[in-house]
Each structure stands twice: as C-alpha cells, then as structure tokens.
C-alpha cells in the first residue's frame, strides 16, 4: 500500500512546558479510513492541527504524499481537507456560493459540475440556494464537509464529525465516509463515539496523554485485546462450584443458576469443548448457553485506564 501520510518522531511542547505530543510515529495508507480515539486533552486536535499546518511542531517530520508540511506548506496543504469540530461558516452566504468560494481559495479553477456532485452526495443539492443561517446543525455540518472537499483533497480530516448530530444524520455521515473511501479519499477522523470507529474504520489509533499507545487493524485489535465470555444457564440449582471445575475465569452466579467462563480471545489453550464435556460428566445440565465478545468501547476504556502500550501492527 502507498502511504499518503507519514509522521516521524513528532513532538509538541508548549511554552508552559506542557507536552502535548510525545514521539508520534504513524503511517497511513492511501484510501484508508483511520480513526483516532482519545479522551479530551489527549492530543487528537493538536496532532491534526500540526498535520494541517495550523500549529508548528517542536520537532519531528510530517509528510503528506511526500510533501513536508513545513518546508512544502502550500503543496501539502492543498492535499488536505479539514472539517473542524466547531461550525464556522458565513451565515449570510448561500450553500452554493460558500462551497464554490472555498474551492477558489486553493487556486482551483471553477468546476460547477464537481460542486454539484459534492452537494448531491451530501444531500445538499435542494439547499444550494439557501443561506447557511437557515440550515439545521446537521445540514451546516454537511456544508463544512462540502467546503473541505471542494478543492478535491487526497486526505479528509474529520474532527468529531457527528458531534451534535442526531442518530439518523450520524448514520448518513457514516455512509458518506464510505462513499468517499470508495472514491479514493483517505479519511482520518477523531471521535468520541466508539461505535463510529467500530462501524467505519479500517484501523484505529488510541492516543493517551500525548502518546500514541496503540495502532492496529480494527478486527485484529478486538481479537488480541478482547475478552470473551461463555455463560451456561443451568437447568437445576448448583449450590457450589465442584472442585473439578475450579479453574481461572470460571465462576458460579450468586443464585446458583449460571456458570460464567471469562477468557482472553487470544488464548490458544482454551478448549471450550473439553469444558462442556467436564460439565456434562459431573451431571450438570444446562438449558442454554451464550457467548459475548468485548466491545471496542470496553477495550478502549481498559487501554486508557491501564498503563499498557501496544506497538503498531
């Protein structure tokens, strides 16, 4: 895969001495959807601001399709579209005019057909002659995305793209991001909604206190760090756990009607069939069983609250 974004040993320390970013190293492939997760103040917005040339790094290098964001600022910036978290549009302008004007800011020649396509993709075509001030919050968010796409960037940054957007519009956004990916656009998003990353991202990065503690493929992440849970609903009351079943991770519920086995999904020594055979050999009858896999949210919370660091895959 061709890397569209390369970040090497990036640091940012403010005059106060606060270290916002510490040795960030990251490669993002062309056409990838990458989700950056982190709590407030973790460094997400600082990282995006440096890549977009809004904030200067203390040290390190950022290359956008081989263009250095400091030494080749103009060339690098032309490849980037940014949708900031805050809504900032000219309220008295029409949708069509504000999106067209944004294209002109990057020195792009007029292309009404391309602007039309963007507005249609974003379900804004019927609102093209409306003034921004008359639109709902969700529609204003779409206008921000249209502005960011107007100059045909290679990378689109979405900083909390669905903040303040209702559930139905959020899902519309998700579908739009998938369309952008299909069109070859690289999408990098920050989000507080874990299900957003779980739904859309190819890879996920987790940033904590300015450090990128984990970067991995979404499914690999859930397989490596996820916990699994097997629960047996018993036919009859079991007053205590038999000695033959005393093993790490296996517990009996307080009411005596459920056996629950918790284990790491990455543990290759687990043999569920043997466990079920042992339960049956003891005459314990279960009427139902079900399994549960840790969600991405649980993995995220555990990583942020622990001191664990996982290297990039």
KAQUITA-V362328 format. One record per residue. N is the residue number from 1. NEAR is the number of other C-alpha atoms within 8 Angstrom. Layout:
BEGIN
N/NEAR, N/NEAR
END
This chain:
BEGIN
1/4, 2/5, 3/10, 4/14, 5/14, 6/14, 7/13, 8/11, 9/11, 10/16, 11/14, 12/12, 13/12, 14/8, 15/5, 16/5, 17/6, 18/7, 19/10, 20/13, 21/15, 22/11, 23/10, 24/12, 25/10, 26/8, 27/9, 28/10, 29/11, 30/12, 31/10, 32/12, 33/13, 34/13, 35/14, 36/13, 37/13, 38/13, 39/8, 40/5, 41/6, 42/12, 43/15, 44/12, 45/7, 46/10, 47/9, 48/9, 49/10, 50/11, 51/9, 52/11, 53/11, 54/7, 55/8, 56/7, 57/10, 58/8, 59/8, 60/11, 61/10, 62/12, 63/13, 64/12, 65/9, 66/8, 67/11, 68/12, 69/16, 70/6, 71/6, 72/9, 73/11, 74/7, 75/8, 76/14, 77/10, 78/10, 79/11, 80/12, 81/13, 82/11, 83/12, 84/10, 85/9, 86/4, 87/8, 88/5, 89/8, 90/7, 91/7, 92/7, 93/9, 94/11, 95/13, 96/9, 97/8, 98/12, 99/13, 100/13, 101/8, 102/12, 103/14, 104/11, 105/7, 106/8, 107/6, 108/8, 109/6, 110/7, 111/6, 112/7, 113/6, 114/8, 115/12, 116/9, 117/8, 118/11, 119/12, 120/9, 121/8, 122/10, 123/7, 124/12, 125/9, 126/6, 127/7, 128/10, 129/8, 130/9, 131/11, 132/13, 133/6, 134/6, 135/10, 136/6, 137/8, 138/11, 139/9, 140/12, 141/11, 142/10, 143/11, 144/12, 145/10, 146/12, 147/13, 148/13, 149/11, 150/14, 151/13, 152/6, 153/13, 154/10, 155/12, 156/15, 157/13, 158/13, 159/12, 160/11, 161/12, 162/9, 163/6, 164/6, 165/9, 166/8, 167/6, 168/6, 169/9, 170/10, 171/8, 172/8, 173/9, 174/11, 175/8, 176/10, 177/10, 178/9, 179/8, 180/11, 181/13, 182/8, 183/6, 184/9, 185/14, 186/15, 187/15, 188/12, 189/13, 190/12, 191/14, 192/8, 193/6, 194/10, 195/8, 196/10, 197/11, 198/9, 199/7, 200/10, 201/12, 202/10, 203/12, 204/15, 205/13, 206/12, 207/16, 208/12, 209/9, 210/11, 211/12, 212/11, 213/12, 214/12, 215/13, 216/11, 217/10, 218/11, 219/6, 220/8, 221/10, 222/12, 223/9, 224/9, 225/10, 226/15, 227/10, 228/12, 229/11, 230/11, 231/11, 232/12, 233/11, 234/14, 235/9, 236/8, 237/8, 238/8, 239/5, 240/6, 241/9, 242/6, 243/5, 244/5, 245/9, 246/8, 247/5, 248/4, 249/8, 250/11, 251/8, 252/11, 253/9, 254/5, 255/6, 256/11, 257/13, 258/11, 259/13, 260/13, 261/10, 262/10, 263/10, 264/10, 265/11, 266/8, 267/7, 268/5, 269/4, 270/6, 271/6, 272/6, 273/6, 274/7, 275/8, 276/8, 277/8, 278/10, 279/11, 280/9, 281/7, 282/6, 283/6, 284/10, 285/9, 286/10, 287/8, 288/7, 289/9, 290/7, 291/8, 292/7, 293/8, 294/10, 295/8, 296/11, 297/8, 298/8, 299/12, 300/9, 301/8, 302/8, 303/10, 304/9, 305/6, 306/6, 307/6, 308/6, 309/7, 310/7, 311/7, 312/6, 313/5
END
